[in-house]
């Protein structure tokens, strides 16, 4: 389908300029898409590996928590864990991946109390299983935050790639062919007009000559 | 650099341990409660929200909505009852969205 326009020379020039622009845009967007996909694939691979590892370790940590829970009444357990000794502070900065902004996390633990002991309780009425469970969990936290960072980046990149791909396709399969067709239409129409004018002139010349 | 906070949302057993690490924990027994907590967390500018897969399964719509934003990062984690594979599924979906096919699926067999 072509765009409905007046078949004039001005319109033809305008269309040619637009087609040129669309071609350039298409090439740029395609480059952008390719690079996004490359970055995305690297990230997604890391994301998968990280998630596999984290899920495994987290399950192990939960298992030891279950053990700890079985060893003492739930009230005592909750009481023991009520007042954490540390606070995790999260700092967010932006990272620009091909003009997609993804969050970068930095975290630091703020320790309260003496020597930043990770156990918020005394050793008297808690079990050793609980100590172990908390230690495992503390070891996973870093990886969990790394996972959060990677996974978020993957999500945002996937959205952007989808958008870019749509644009590339729209340009390639709709906009550019449509413009080309319209340009062809106008060129043909103009040539037709020219031929018409020429034949008319010749005809007039004949008539004039016949009269003289 | 703006500071932000970390939250863990899930059933009591799953979130128990996170509290000791200095992370804000929010017990939620069902998806409805979790959704309320989510709204609150977003309003309070939390940067990372870990949510157990049991809850994430029933909250796919709101999570997808949050995933399009810069923050927060909503990350499904297995609960104390084990992994459901929702996190992996999400990665696979992202891959399909971006590439058009799941190019890693062969690995899983």
Interface residues (C-beta under 8 A of the other chain):
Chain A: X36 X37 X40 X41 X44 X45 X47 X48 X51 X52 X54 X55 X58 X59 X61 X62 X65 X66 X69 X77 X78 X81 X82 X84 X85 X86 X87 X88 X89 X90 X91 X92 X93 X94 X101 X102 X103 X105 X106 X107 X109 X110 X118 X119 X120 X133 X134 X137 X138 X141 X144 X145 X147 X148 X149 X151 X152 X154 X155 X156 X157 X158 X159 X161 X162
Chain B: X1 X2 X3 X4 X5 X6 X13 X14 X16 X17 X18 X19 X20 X21 X22 X23 X47 X48 X50 X67 X68 X70 X71 X73 X75 X77 X78 X79 X80 X82 X83 X87 X88 X90 X91 X94 X95 X97 X98 X99 X104
